[in-house]
Amino acid sequence: MPLYRQIKDRINRDIEDGAWEPGDSVPSGPELSKRYDVSVTTVRRAMEELMNEGVLVAVQGKGTFVARPKVSIKIPHFRGLTKDMILRGHVPETKLVGEGIVPAGSIVAKALRVDVGYRVSYCERLRLADGEPILFEISYLDPKRFPGLELPKRGHQSLRRLWAGIWG
C-alpha cells in the first residue's frame, strides 16, 4: 500500500478513536510529518484525499479541520426526512423560508403539466439536522388538483403525510 494511503488510514483512525472531534483543528502538515515520521508531501497527499472525501475541510487562512459527519439517506428506504433523522439519532428542524402563489415558469409548468403563467402554490423550506442545513426544498402544487390542501408552513409538517391523506 502506498505510504500516503497508510498515513491517510492513520489520520482516519485517529479521528475515529476521538483524537480529533468534528470541528477540531488538525495539526499542520509539518507537525503531522514529524508525528508519523514521513515527508510533508506524503502528509499533504493523504490530507488532500481526506478533504476530497469530505473527512477534512480546509479553511483558507485558518487551517484544516475535521468535517462534521455527512447525513446520508438511502432513497429506496426513505421514510420521510423527519422520521429518518429521528431514527438516526439526529434532531430534525424545518424552517419556512417562503410561501405563496406564483405564476408557473416554464420548468414548473412542464413538470405540473400546466400553462406557463398558471398560478401555483409554492413553499420553500430549509431542512436541518442537529442545527446543520442539509436540504433546501422548494415545492409547487397545482391548487385546482388538490383543493383545500395547504403546503406545510411550520415545524415538521410532512409533505408525505399530506400526500398520503389525498392518495389514501
Phi and psi in radians as a Rosetta constraint file:
Dihedral C 1 N 2 CA 2 C 2 CIRCULARHARMONIC -1.036 0.35
Dihedral N 2 CA 2 C 2 N 3 CIRCULARHARMONIC 2.618 0.35
Dihedral C 2 N 3 CA 3 C 3 CIRCULARHARMONIC -1.045 0.35
Dihedral N 3 CA 3 C 3 N 4 CIRCULARHARMONIC -0.715 0.35
Dihedral C 3 N 4 CA 4 C 4 CIRCULARHARMONIC -1.095 0.35
Dihedral N 4 CA 4 C 4 N 5 CIRCULARHARMONIC -0.584 0.35
Dihedral C 4 N 5 CA 5 C 5 CIRCULARHARMONIC -1.210 0.35
Dihedral N 5 CA 5 C 5 N 6 CIRCULARHARMONIC -0.637 0.35
Dihedral C 5 N 6 CA 6 C 6 CIRCULARHARMONIC -1.101 0.35
Dihedral N 6 CA 6 C 6 N 7 CIRCULARHARMONIC -0.736 0.35
Dihedral C 6 N 7 CA 7 C 7 CIRCULARHARMONIC -1.174 0.35
Dihedral N 7 CA 7 C 7 N 8 CIRCULARHARMONIC -0.718 0.35
Dihedral C 7 N 8 CA 8 C 8 CIRCULARHARMONIC -0.991 0.35
Dihedral N 8 CA 8 C 8 N 9 CIRCULARHARMONIC -0.802 0.35
Dihedral C 8 N 9 CA 9 C 9 CIRCULARHARMONIC -1.101 0.35
Dihedral N 9 CA 9 C 9 N 10 CIRCULARHARMONIC -0.668 0.35
Dihedral C 9 N 10 CA 10 C 10 CIRCULARHARMONIC -1.166 0.35
Dihedral N 10 CA 10 C 10 N 11 CIRCULARHARMONIC -0.724 0.35
Dihedral C 10 N 11 CA 11 C 11 CIRCULARHARMONIC -1.116 0.35
Dihedral N 11 CA 11 C 11 N 12 CIRCULARHARMONIC -0.762 0.35
Dihedral C 11 N 12 CA 12 C 12 CIRCULARHARMONIC -1.018 0.35
Dihedral N 12 CA 12 C 12 N 13 CIRCULARHARMONIC -0.781 0.35
Dihedral C 12 N 13 CA 13 C 13 CIRCULARHARMONIC -1.084 0.35
Dihedral N 13 CA 13 C 13 N 14 CIRCULARHARMONIC -0.744 0.35
Dihedral C 13 N 14 CA 14 C 14 CIRCULARHARMONIC -1.024 0.35
Dihedral N 14 CA 14 C 14 N 15 CIRCULARHARMONIC -0.723 0.35
Dihedral C 14 N 15 CA 15 C 15 CIRCULARHARMONIC -1.158 0.35
Dihedral N 15 CA 15 C 15 N 16 CIRCULARHARMONIC -0.823 0.35
Dihedral C 15 N 16 CA 16 C 16 CIRCULARHARMONIC -1.074 0.35
Dihedral N 16 CA 16 C 16 N 17 CIRCULARHARMONIC -0.598 0.35
Dihedral C 16 N 17 CA 17 C 17 CIRCULARHARMONIC -1.410 0.35
Dihedral N 17 CA 17 C 17 N 18 CIRCULARHARMONIC -0.038 0.35
Dihedral C 17 N 18 CA 18 C 18 CIRCULARHARMONIC 1.578 0.35
Dihedral N 18 CA 18 C 18 N 19 CIRCULARHARMONIC 0.171 0.35
Dihedral C 18 N 19 CA 19 C 19 CIRCULARHARMONIC -1.071 0.35
Dihedral N 19 CA 19 C 19 N 20 CIRCULARHARMONIC -0.629 0.35
Dihedral C 19 N 20 CA 20 C 20 CIRCULARHARMONIC -2.332 0.35
Dihedral N 20 CA 20 C 20 N 21 CIRCULARHARMONIC 2.315 0.35
Dihedral C 20 N 21 CA 21 C 21 CIRCULARHARMONIC -1.677 0.35
Dihedral N 21 CA 21 C 21 N 22 CIRCULARHARMONIC 2.847 0.35
Dihedral C 21 N 22 CA 22 C 22 CIRCULARHARMONIC -0.941 0.35
Dihedral N 22 CA 22 C 22 N 23 CIRCULARHARMONIC 2.303 0.35
Dihedral C 22 N 23 CA 23 C 23 CIRCULARHARMONIC 1.644 0.35
Dihedral N 23 CA 23 C 23 N 24 CIRCULARHARMONIC -0.281 0.35
Dihedral C 23 N 24 CA 24 C 24 CIRCULARHARMONIC -1.264 0.35
Dihedral N 24 CA 24 C 24 N 25 CIRCULARHARMONIC 2.561 0.35
Dihedral C 24 N 25 CA 25 C 25 CIRCULARHARMONIC -1.319 0.35
Dihedral N 25 CA 25 C 25 N 26 CIRCULARHARMONIC 2.382 0.35
Dihedral C 25 N 26 CA 26 C 26 CIRCULARHARMONIC -1.647 0.35
Dihedral N 26 CA 26 C 26 N 27 CIRCULARHARMONIC 2.438 0.35
Dihedral C 26 N 27 CA 27 C 27 CIRCULARHARMONIC -0.930 0.35
Dihedral N 27 CA 27 C 27 N 28 CIRCULARHARMONIC 2.724 0.35
Dihedral C 27 N 28 CA 28 C 28 CIRCULARHARMONIC -1.152 0.35
Dihedral N 28 CA 28 C 28 N 29 CIRCULARHARMONIC 2.893 0.35
Dihedral C 28 N 29 CA 29 C 29 CIRCULARHARMONIC -0.935 0.35
Dihedral N 29 CA 29 C 29 N 30 CIRCULARHARMONIC -0.852 0.35
Dihedral C 29 N 30 CA 30 C 30 CIRCULARHARMONIC -1.070 0.35
Dihedral N 30 CA 30 C 30 N 31 CIRCULARHARMONIC -0.667 0.35
Dihedral C 30 N 31 CA 31 C 31 CIRCULARHARMONIC -1.136 0.35
Dihedral N 31 CA 31 C 31 N 32 CIRCULARHARMONIC -0.767 0.35
Dihedral C 31 N 32 CA 32 C 32 CIRCULARHARMONIC -1.192 0.35
Dihedral N 32 CA 32 C 32 N 33 CIRCULARHARMONIC -0.575 0.35
Dihedral C 32 N 33 CA 33 C 33 CIRCULARHARMONIC -1.134 0.35
Dihedral N 33 CA 33 C 33 N 34 CIRCULARHARMONIC -0.617 0.35
Dihedral C 33 N 34 CA 34 C 34 CIRCULARHARMONIC -1.218 0.35
Dihedral N 34 CA 34 C 34 N 35 CIRCULARHARMONIC -0.764 0.35
Dihedral C 34 N 35 CA 35 C 35 CIRCULARHARMONIC -1.042 0.35
Dihedral N 35 CA 35 C 35 N 36 CIRCULARHARMONIC -0.775 0.35
Dihedral C 35 N 36 CA 36 C 36 CIRCULARHARMONIC -1.690 0.35
Dihedral N 36 CA 36 C 36 N 37 CIRCULARHARMONIC -0.013 0.35
Dihedral C 36 N 37 CA 37 C 37 CIRCULARHARMONIC 0.987 0.35
Dihedral N 37 CA 37 C 37 N 38 CIRCULARHARMONIC 0.874 0.35
Dihedral C 37 N 38 CA 38 C 38 CIRCULARHARMONIC -2.390 0.35
Dihedral N 38 CA 38 C 38 N 39 CIRCULARHARMONIC 3.011 0.35
Dihedral C 38 N 39 CA 39 C 39 CIRCULARHARMONIC -1.269 0.35
Dihedral N 39 CA 39 C 39 N 40 CIRCULARHARMONIC 2.755 0.35
Dihedral C 39 N 40 CA 40 C 40 CIRCULARHARMONIC -1.076 0.35
Dihedral N 40 CA 40 C 40 N 41 CIRCULARHARMONIC -0.634 0.35
Dihedral C 40 N 41 CA 41 C 41 CIRCULARHARMONIC -1.055 0.35
Dihedral N 41 CA 41 C 41 N 42 CIRCULARHARMONIC -0.741 0.35
Dihedral C 41 N 42 CA 42 C 42 CIRCULARHARMONIC -1.105 0.35
Dihedral N 42 CA 42 C 42 N 43 CIRCULARHARMONIC -0.773 0.35
Dihedral C 42 N 43 CA 43 C 43 CIRCULARHARMONIC -1.109 0.35
Dihedral N 43 CA 43 C 43 N 44 CIRCULARHARMONIC -0.783 0.35
Dihedral C 43 N 44 CA 44 C 44 CIRCULARHARMONIC -1.076 0.35
Dihedral N 44 CA 44 C 44 N 45 CIRCULARHARMONIC -0.686 0.35
Dihedral C 44 N 45 CA 45 C 45 CIRCULARHARMONIC -1.151 0.35
Dihedral N 45 CA 45 C 45 N 46 CIRCULARHARMONIC -0.720 0.35
Dihedral C 45 N 46 CA 46 C 46 CIRCULARHARMONIC -1.089 0.35
Dihedral N 46 CA 46 C 46 N 47 CIRCULARHARMONIC -0.775 0.35
Dihedral C 46 N 47 CA 47 C 47 CIRCULARHARMONIC -1.180 0.35
Dihedral N 47 CA 47 C 47 N 48 CIRCULARHARMONIC -0.634 0.35
Dihedral C 47 N 48 CA 48 C 48 CIRCULARHARMONIC -1.066 0.35
Dihedral N 48 CA 48 C 48 N 49 CIRCULARHARMONIC -0.754 0.35
Dihedral C 48 N 49 CA 49 C 49 CIRCULARHARMONIC -1.126 0.35
Dihedral N 49 CA 49 C 49 N 50 CIRCULARHARMONIC -0.716 0.35
Dihedral C 49 N 50 CA 50 C 50 CIRCULARHARMONIC -1.135 0.35
Dihedral N 50 CA 50 C 50 N 51 CIRCULARHARMONIC -0.583 0.35
Dihedral C 50 N 51 CA 51 C 51 CIRCULARHARMONIC -1.210 0.35
Dihedral N 51 CA 51 C 51 N 52 CIRCULARHARMONIC -0.713 0.35
Dihedral C 51 N 52 CA 52 C 52 CIRCULARHARMONIC -1.105 0.35
Dihedral N 52 CA 52 C 52 N 53 CIRCULARHARMONIC -0.517 0.35
Dihedral C 52 N 53 CA 53 C 53 CIRCULARHARMONIC -1.526 0.35
Dihedral N 53 CA 53 C 53 N 54 CIRCULARHARMONIC -0.087 0.35
Dihedral C 53 N 54 CA 54 C 54 CIRCULARHARMONIC 1.460 0.35
Dihedral N 54 CA 54 C 54 N 55 CIRCULARHARMONIC 0.183 0.35
Dihedral C 54 N 55 CA 55 C 55 CIRCULARHARMONIC -1.380 0.35
Dihedral N 55 CA 55 C 55 N 56 CIRCULARHARMONIC -0.680 0.35
Dihedral C 55 N 56 CA 56 C 56 CIRCULARHARMONIC -2.069 0.35
Dihedral N 56 CA 56 C 56 N 57 CIRCULARHARMONIC 2.716 0.35
Dihedral C 56 N 57 CA 57 C 57 CIRCULARHARMONIC -2.366 0.35
Dihedral N 57 CA 57 C 57 N 58 CIRCULARHARMONIC 2.328 0.35
Dihedral C 57 N 58 CA 58 C 58 CIRCULARHARMONIC -1.714 0.35
Dihedral N 58 CA 58 C 58 N 59 CIRCULARHARMONIC 2.341 0.35
Dihedral C 58 N 59 CA 59 C 59 CIRCULARHARMONIC -2.048 0.35
Dihedral N 59 CA 59 C 59 N 60 CIRCULARHARMONIC 2.025 0.35
Dihedral C 59 N 60 CA 60 C 60 CIRCULARHARMONIC -0.976 0.35
Dihedral N 60 CA 60 C 60 N 61 CIRCULARHARMONIC 2.268 0.35
Dihedral C 60 N 61 CA 61 C 61 CIRCULARHARMONIC 1.401 0.35
Dihedral N 61 CA 61 C 61 N 62 CIRCULARHARMONIC -0.070 0.35
Dihedral C 61 N 62 CA 62 C 62 CIRCULARHARMONIC -2.094 0.35
Dihedral N 62 CA 62 C 62 N 63 CIRCULARHARMONIC -0.614 0.35
Dihedral C 62 N 63 CA 63 C 63 CIRCULARHARMONIC 2.275 0.35
Dihedral N 63 CA 63 C 63 N 64 CIRCULARHARMONIC -2.886 0.35
Dihedral C 63 N 64 CA 64 C 64 CIRCULARHARMONIC -1.957 0.35
Dihedral N 64 CA 64 C 64 N 65 CIRCULARHARMONIC 2.412 0.35
Dihedral C 64 N 65 CA 65 C 65 CIRCULARHARMONIC -2.283 0.35
Dihedral N 65 CA 65 C 65 N 66 CIRCULARHARMONIC 2.717 0.35
Dihedral C 65 N 66 CA 66 C 66 CIRCULARHARMONIC -1.288 0.35
Dihedral N 66 CA 66 C 66 N 67 CIRCULARHARMONIC 2.179 0.35
Dihedral C 66 N 67 CA 67 C 67 CIRCULARHARMONIC -1.257 0.35
Dihedral N 67 CA 67 C 67 N 68 CIRCULARHARMONIC 2.678 0.35
Dihedral C 67 N 68 CA 68 C 68 CIRCULARHARMONIC -1.229 0.35
Dihedral N 68 CA 68 C 68 N 69 CIRCULARHARMONIC 2.512 0.35
Dihedral C 68 N 69 CA 69 C 69 CIRCULARHARMONIC -1.036 0.35
Dihedral N 69 CA 69 C 69 N 70 CIRCULARHARMONIC 2.473 0.35
Dihedral C 69 N 70 CA 70 C 70 CIRCULARHARMONIC -1.408 0.35
Dihedral N 70 CA 70 C 70 N 71 CIRCULARHARMONIC 2.498 0.35
Dihedral C 70 N 71 CA 71 C 71 CIRCULARHARMONIC -1.579 0.35
Dihedral N 71 CA 71 C 71 N 72 CIRCULARHARMONIC 2.199 0.35
Dihedral C 71 N 72 CA 72 C 72 CIRCULARHARMONIC -2.162 0.35
Dihedral N 72 CA 72 C 72 N 73 CIRCULARHARMONIC 2.622 0.35
Dihedral C 72 N 73 CA 73 C 73 CIRCULARHARMONIC -2.276 0.35
Dihedral N 73 CA 73 C 73 N 74 CIRCULARHARMONIC 2.271 0.35
Dihedral C 73 N 74 CA 74 C 74 CIRCULARHARMONIC -1.593 0.35
Dihedral N 74 CA 74 C 74 N 75 CIRCULARHARMONIC 1.906 0.35
Dihedral C 74 N 75 CA 75 C 75 CIRCULARHARMONIC -0.957 0.35
Dihedral N 75 CA 75 C 75 N 76 CIRCULARHARMONIC -0.753 0.35
Dihedral C 75 N 76 CA 76 C 76 CIRCULARHARMONIC -1.055 0.35
Dihedral N 76 CA 76 C 76 N 77 CIRCULARHARMONIC -0.376 0.35
Dihedral C 76 N 77 CA 77 C 77 CIRCULARHARMONIC -1.935 0.35
Dihedral N 77 CA 77 C 77 N 78 CIRCULARHARMONIC 0.281 0.35
Dihedral C 77 N 78 CA 78 C 78 CIRCULARHARMONIC -1.167 0.35
Dihedral N 78 CA 78 C 78 N 79 CIRCULARHARMONIC 2.234 0.35
Dihedral C 78 N 79 CA 79 C 79 CIRCULARHARMONIC -1.865 0.35
Dihedral N 79 CA 79 C 79 N 80 CIRCULARHARMONIC 0.038 0.35
Dihedral C 79 N 80 CA 80 C 80 CIRCULARHARMONIC 1.895 0.35
Dihedral N 80 CA 80 C 80 N 81 CIRCULARHARMONIC 2.414 0.35
Dihedral C 80 N 81 CA 81 C 81 CIRCULARHARMONIC -1.055 0.35
Dihedral N 81 CA 81 C 81 N 82 CIRCULARHARMONIC -0.822 0.35
Dihedral C 81 N 82 CA 82 C 82 CIRCULARHARMONIC -1.047 0.35
Dihedral N 82 CA 82 C 82 N 83 CIRCULARHARMONIC -0.887 0.35
Dihedral C 82 N 83 CA 83 C 83 CIRCULARHARMONIC -1.102 0.35
Dihedral N 83 CA 83 C 83 N 84 CIRCULARHARMONIC -0.733 0.35
Dihedral C 83 N 84 CA 84 C 84 CIRCULARHARMONIC -1.085 0.35
Dihedral N 84 CA 84 C 84 N 85 CIRCULARHARMONIC -0.757 0.35
Dihedral C 84 N 85 CA 85 C 85 CIRCULARHARMONIC -1.136 0.35
Dihedral N 85 CA 85 C 85 N 86 CIRCULARHARMONIC -0.720 0.35
Dihedral C 85 N 86 CA 86 C 86 CIRCULARHARMONIC -1.086 0.35
Dihedral N 86 CA 86 C 86 N 87 CIRCULARHARMONIC -0.798 0.35
Dihedral C 86 N 87 CA 87 C 87 CIRCULARHARMONIC -1.096 0.35
Dihedral N 87 CA 87 C 87 N 88 CIRCULARHARMONIC -0.476 0.35
Dihedral C 87 N 88 CA 88 C 88 CIRCULARHARMONIC -1.534 0.35
Dihedral N 88 CA 88 C 88 N 89 CIRCULARHARMONIC 0.016 0.35
Dihedral C 88 N 89 CA 89 C 89 CIRCULARHARMONIC 1.526 0.35
Dihedral N 89 CA 89 C 89 N 90 CIRCULARHARMONIC 0.231 0.35
Dihedral C 89 N 90 CA 90 C 90 CIRCULARHARMONIC -1.698 0.35
Dihedral N 90 CA 90 C 90 N 91 CIRCULARHARMONIC 2.790 0.35
Dihedral C 90 N 91 CA 91 C 91 CIRCULARHARMONIC -1.749 0.35
Dihedral N 91 CA 91 C 91 N 92 CIRCULARHARMONIC 1.913 0.35
Dihedral C 91 N 92 CA 92 C 92 CIRCULARHARMONIC -1.429 0.35
Dihedral N 92 CA 92 C 92 N 93 CIRCULARHARMONIC 2.686 0.35
Dihedral C 92 N 93 CA 93 C 93 CIRCULARHARMONIC -2.640 0.35
Dihedral N 93 CA 93 C 93 N 94 CIRCULARHARMONIC 2.540 0.35
Dihedral C 93 N 94 CA 94 C 94 CIRCULARHARMONIC -2.275 0.35
Dihedral N 94 CA 94 C 94 N 95 CIRCULARHARMONIC 2.288 0.35
Dihedral C 94 N 95 CA 95 C 95 CIRCULARHARMONIC -2.090 0.35
Dihedral N 95 CA 95 C 95 N 96 CIRCULARHARMONIC 2.227 0.35
Dihedral C 95 N 96 CA 96 C 96 CIRCULARHARMONIC -1.293 0.35
Dihedral N 96 CA 96 C 96 N 97 CIRCULARHARMONIC 2.226 0.35
Dihedral C 96 N 97 CA 97 C 97 CIRCULARHARMONIC -1.796 0.35
Dihedral N 97 CA 97 C 97 N 98 CIRCULARHARMONIC -0.689 0.35
Dihedral C 97 N 98 CA 98 C 98 CIRCULARHARMONIC -2.850 0.35
Dihedral N 98 CA 98 C 98 N 99 CIRCULARHARMONIC 2.706 0.35
Dihedral C 98 N 99 CA 99 C 99 CIRCULARHARMONIC -2.826 0.35
Dihedral N 99 CA 99 C 99 N 100 CIRCULARHARMONIC 2.768 0.35
Dihedral C 99 N 100 CA 100 C 100 CIRCULARHARMONIC 2.742 0.35
Dihedral N 100 CA 100 C 100 N 101 CIRCULARHARMONIC -2.802 0.35
Dihedral C 100 N 101 CA 101 C 101 CIRCULARHARMONIC -2.076 0.35
Dihedral N 101 CA 101 C 101 N 102 CIRCULARHARMONIC 2.254 0.35
Dihedral C 101 N 102 CA 102 C 102 CIRCULARHARMONIC -2.380 0.35
Dihedral N 102 CA 102 C 102 N 103 CIRCULARHARMONIC 2.737 0.35
Dihedral C 102 N 103 CA 103 C 103 CIRCULARHARMONIC -1.271 0.35
Dihedral N 103 CA 103 C 103 N 104 CIRCULARHARMONIC 2.394 0.35
Dihedral C 103 N 104 CA 104 C 104 CIRCULARHARMONIC -1.225 0.35
Dihedral N 104 CA 104 C 104 N 105 CIRCULARHARMONIC 2.256 0.35
Dihedral C 104 N 105 CA 105 C 105 CIRCULARHARMONIC -1.383 0.35
Dihedral N 105 CA 105 C 105 N 106 CIRCULARHARMONIC 3.138 0.35
Dihedral C 105 N 106 CA 106 C 106 CIRCULARHARMONIC -1.085 0.35
Dihedral N 106 CA 106 C 106 N 107 CIRCULARHARMONIC -0.694 0.35
Dihedral C 106 N 107 CA 107 C 107 CIRCULARHARMONIC -1.194 0.35
Dihedral N 107 CA 107 C 107 N 108 CIRCULARHARMONIC -0.826 0.35
Dihedral C 107 N 108 CA 108 C 108 CIRCULARHARMONIC -1.131 0.35
Dihedral N 108 CA 108 C 108 N 109 CIRCULARHARMONIC -0.746 0.35
Dihedral C 108 N 109 CA 109 C 109 CIRCULARHARMONIC -1.037 0.35
Dihedral N 109 CA 109 C 109 N 110 CIRCULARHARMONIC -0.769 0.35
Dihedral C 109 N 110 CA 110 C 110 CIRCULARHARMONIC -1.128 0.35
Dihedral N 110 CA 110 C 110 N 111 CIRCULARHARMONIC -0.778 0.35
Dihedral C 110 N 111 CA 111 C 111 CIRCULARHARMONIC -1.117 0.35
Dihedral N 111 CA 111 C 111 N 112 CIRCULARHARMONIC -0.685 0.35
Dihedral C 111 N 112 CA 112 C 112 CIRCULARHARMONIC -1.586 0.35
Dihedral N 112 CA 112 C 112 N 113 CIRCULARHARMONIC -0.058 0.35
Dihedral C 112 N 113 CA 113 C 113 CIRCULARHARMONIC 1.005 0.35
Dihedral N 113 CA 113 C 113 N 114 CIRCULARHARMONIC 0.880 0.35
Dihedral C 113 N 114 CA 114 C 114 CIRCULARHARMONIC -2.229 0.35
Dihedral N 114 CA 114 C 114 N 115 CIRCULARHARMONIC 2.993 0.35
Dihedral C 114 N 115 CA 115 C 115 CIRCULARHARMONIC -1.340 0.35
Dihedral N 115 CA 115 C 115 N 116 CIRCULARHARMONIC 2.609 0.35
Dihedral C 115 N 116 CA 116 C 116 CIRCULARHARMONIC -1.044 0.35
Dihedral N 116 CA 116 C 116 N 117 CIRCULARHARMONIC 2.343 0.35
Dihedral C 116 N 117 CA 117 C 117 CIRCULARHARMONIC 1.645 0.35
Dihedral N 117 CA 117 C 117 N 118 CIRCULARHARMONIC -0.268 0.35
Dihedral C 117 N 118 CA 118 C 118 CIRCULARHARMONIC -1.012 0.35
Dihedral N 118 CA 118 C 118 N 119 CIRCULARHARMONIC 2.426 0.35
Dihedral C 118 N 119 CA 119 C 119 CIRCULARHARMONIC -1.454 0.35
Dihedral N 119 CA 119 C 119 N 120 CIRCULARHARMONIC 2.120 0.35
Dihedral C 119 N 120 CA 120 C 120 CIRCULARHARMONIC -2.156 0.35
Dihedral N 120 CA 120 C 120 N 121 CIRCULARHARMONIC 2.685 0.35
Dihedral C 120 N 121 CA 121 C 121 CIRCULARHARMONIC -1.446 0.35
Dihedral N 121 CA 121 C 121 N 122 CIRCULARHARMONIC 2.587 0.35
Dihedral C 121 N 122 CA 122 C 122 CIRCULARHARMONIC -2.534 0.35
Dihedral N 122 CA 122 C 122 N 123 CIRCULARHARMONIC 2.722 0.35
Dihedral C 122 N 123 CA 123 C 123 CIRCULARHARMONIC -2.534 0.35
Dihedral N 123 CA 123 C 123 N 124 CIRCULARHARMONIC 2.521 0.35
Dihedral C 123 N 124 CA 124 C 124 CIRCULARHARMONIC -2.027 0.35
Dihedral N 124 CA 124 C 124 N 125 CIRCULARHARMONIC 2.229 0.35
Dihedral C 124 N 125 CA 125 C 125 CIRCULARHARMONIC -2.299 0.35
Dihedral N 125 CA 125 C 125 N 126 CIRCULARHARMONIC 2.482 0.35
Dihedral C 125 N 126 CA 126 C 126 CIRCULARHARMONIC -1.763 0.35
Dihedral N 126 CA 126 C 126 N 127 CIRCULARHARMONIC 2.163 0.35
Dihedral C 126 N 127 CA 127 C 127 CIRCULARHARMONIC -1.830 0.35
Dihedral N 127 CA 127 C 127 N 128 CIRCULARHARMONIC 2.350 0.35
Dihedral C 127 N 128 CA 128 C 128 CIRCULARHARMONIC -2.225 0.35
Dihedral N 128 CA 128 C 128 N 129 CIRCULARHARMONIC 2.693 0.35
Dihedral C 128 N 129 CA 129 C 129 CIRCULARHARMONIC -2.262 0.35
Dihedral N 129 CA 129 C 129 N 130 CIRCULARHARMONIC 2.126 0.35
Dihedral C 129 N 130 CA 130 C 130 CIRCULARHARMONIC 0.964 0.35
Dihedral N 130 CA 130 C 130 N 131 CIRCULARHARMONIC 0.642 0.35
Dihedral C 130 N 131 CA 131 C 131 CIRCULARHARMONIC 1.403 0.35
Dihedral N 131 CA 131 C 131 N 132 CIRCULARHARMONIC -0.020 0.35
Dihedral C 131 N 132 CA 132 C 132 CIRCULARHARMONIC -1.791 0.35
Dihedral N 132 CA 132 C 132 N 133 CIRCULARHARMONIC 2.267 0.35
Dihedral C 132 N 133 CA 133 C 133 CIRCULARHARMONIC -1.099 0.35
Dihedral N 133 CA 133 C 133 N 134 CIRCULARHARMONIC 2.336 0.35
Dihedral C 133 N 134 CA 134 C 134 CIRCULARHARMONIC -2.230 0.35
Dihedral N 134 CA 134 C 134 N 135 CIRCULARHARMONIC -0.306 0.35
Dihedral C 134 N 135 CA 135 C 135 CIRCULARHARMONIC -2.751 0.35
Dihedral N 135 CA 135 C 135 N 136 CIRCULARHARMONIC 2.349 0.35
Dihedral C 135 N 136 CA 136 C 136 CIRCULARHARMONIC -1.940 0.35
Dihedral N 136 CA 136 C 136 N 137 CIRCULARHARMONIC 2.122 0.35
Dihedral C 136 N 137 CA 137 C 137 CIRCULARHARMONIC -2.055 0.35
Dihedral N 137 CA 137 C 137 N 138 CIRCULARHARMONIC 2.264 0.35
Dihedral C 137 N 138 CA 138 C 138 CIRCULARHARMONIC -2.124 0.35
Dihedral N 138 CA 138 C 138 N 139 CIRCULARHARMONIC 2.168 0.35
Dihedral C 138 N 139 CA 139 C 139 CIRCULARHARMONIC -2.105 0.35
Dihedral N 139 CA 139 C 139 N 140 CIRCULARHARMONIC 2.404 0.35
Dihedral C 139 N 140 CA 140 C 140 CIRCULARHARMONIC -2.093 0.35
Dihedral N 140 CA 140 C 140 N 141 CIRCULARHARMONIC 2.586 0.35
Dihedral C 140 N 141 CA 141 C 141 CIRCULARHARMONIC -2.504 0.35
Dihedral N 141 CA 141 C 141 N 142 CIRCULARHARMONIC 2.359 0.35
Dihedral C 141 N 142 CA 142 C 142 CIRCULARHARMONIC -1.455 0.35
Dihedral N 142 CA 142 C 142 N 143 CIRCULARHARMONIC 1.870 0.35
Dihedral C 142 N 143 CA 143 C 143 CIRCULARHARMONIC -1.099 0.35
Dihedral N 143 CA 143 C 143 N 144 CIRCULARHARMONIC -0.429 0.35
Dihedral C 143 N 144 CA 144 C 144 CIRCULARHARMONIC -1.275 0.35
Dihedral N 144 CA 144 C 144 N 145 CIRCULARHARMONIC -0.511 0.35
Dihedral C 144 N 145 CA 145 C 145 CIRCULARHARMONIC -1.346 0.35
Dihedral N 145 CA 145 C 145 N 146 CIRCULARHARMONIC -0.452 0.35
Dihedral C 145 N 146 CA 146 C 146 CIRCULARHARMONIC -2.310 0.35
Dihedral N 146 CA 146 C 146 N 147 CIRCULARHARMONIC 1.169 0.35
Dihedral C 146 N 147 CA 147 C 147 CIRCULARHARMONIC -1.085 0.35
Dihedral N 147 CA 147 C 147 N 148 CIRCULARHARMONIC 2.373 0.35
Dihedral C 147 N 148 CA 148 C 148 CIRCULARHARMONIC 1.512 0.35
Dihedral N 148 CA 148 C 148 N 149 CIRCULARHARMONIC -0.228 0.35
Dihedral C 148 N 149 CA 149 C 149 CIRCULARHARMONIC -1.451 0.35
Dihedral N 149 CA 149 C 149 N 150 CIRCULARHARMONIC 2.201 0.35
Dihedral C 149 N 150 CA 150 C 150 CIRCULARHARMONIC -1.912 0.35
Dihedral N 150 CA 150 C 150 N 151 CIRCULARHARMONIC 2.434 0.35
Dihedral C 150 N 151 CA 151 C 151 CIRCULARHARMONIC -1.194 0.35
Dihedral N 151 CA 151 C 151 N 152 CIRCULARHARMONIC 2.608 0.35
Dihedral C 151 N 152 CA 152 C 152 CIRCULARHARMONIC -1.055 0.35
Dihedral N 152 CA 152 C 152 N 153 CIRCULARHARMONIC 2.434 0.35
Dihedral C 152 N 153 CA 153 C 153 CIRCULARHARMONIC -2.041 0.35
Dihedral N 153 CA 153 C 153 N 154 CIRCULARHARMONIC -0.228 0.35
Dihedral C 153 N 154 CA 154 C 154 CIRCULARHARMONIC -2.646 0.35
Dihedral N 154 CA 154 C 154 N 155 CIRCULARHARMONIC 2.908 0.35
Dihedral C 154 N 155 CA 155 C 155 CIRCULARHARMONIC 0.905 0.35
Dihedral N 155 CA 155 C 155 N 156 CIRCULARHARMONIC -2.478 0.35
Dihedral C 155 N 156 CA 156 C 156 CIRCULARHARMONIC -1.788 0.35
Dihedral N 156 CA 156 C 156 N 157 CIRCULARHARMONIC 0.475 0.35
Dihedral C 156 N 157 CA 157 C 157 CIRCULARHARMONIC -0.963 0.35
Dihedral N 157 CA 157 C 157 N 158 CIRCULARHARMONIC 2.287 0.35
Dihedral C 157 N 158 CA 158 C 158 CIRCULARHARMONIC -1.699 0.35
Dihedral N 158 CA 158 C 158 N 159 CIRCULARHARMONIC 2.212 0.35
Dihedral C 158 N 159 CA 159 C 159 CIRCULARHARMONIC -1.117 0.35
Dihedral N 159 CA 159 C 159 N 160 CIRCULARHARMONIC -0.666 0.35
Dihedral C 159 N 160 CA 160 C 160 CIRCULARHARMONIC -1.015 0.35
Dihedral N 160 CA 160 C 160 N 161 CIRCULARHARMONIC -0.732 0.35
Dihedral C 160 N 161 CA 161 C 161 CIRCULARHARMONIC -1.173 0.35
Dihedral N 161 CA 161 C 161 N 162 CIRCULARHARMONIC -0.699 0.35
Dihedral C 161 N 162 CA 162 C 162 CIRCULARHARMONIC -1.080 0.35
Dihedral N 162 CA 162 C 162 N 163 CIRCULARHARMONIC -0.803 0.35
Dihedral C 162 N 163 CA 163 C 163 CIRCULARHARMONIC -1.124 0.35
Dihedral N 163 CA 163 C 163 N 164 CIRCULARHARMONIC -0.712 0.35
Dihedral C 163 N 164 CA 164 C 164 CIRCULARHARMONIC -1.063 0.35
Dihedral N 164 CA 164 C 164 N 165 CIRCULARHARMONIC -0.634 0.35
Dihedral C 164 N 165 CA 165 C 165 CIRCULARHARMONIC -1.126 0.35
Dihedral N 165 CA 165 C 165 N 166 CIRCULARHARMONIC -0.537 0.35
Dihedral C 165 N 166 CA 166 C 166 CIRCULARHARMONIC -1.445 0.35
Dihedral N 166 CA 166 C 166 N 167 CIRCULARHARMONIC -0.769 0.35
Dihedral C 166 N 167 CA 167 C 167 CIRCULARHARMONIC -1.628 0.35
Dihedral N 167 CA 167 C 167 N 168 CIRCULARHARMONIC 0.037 0.35
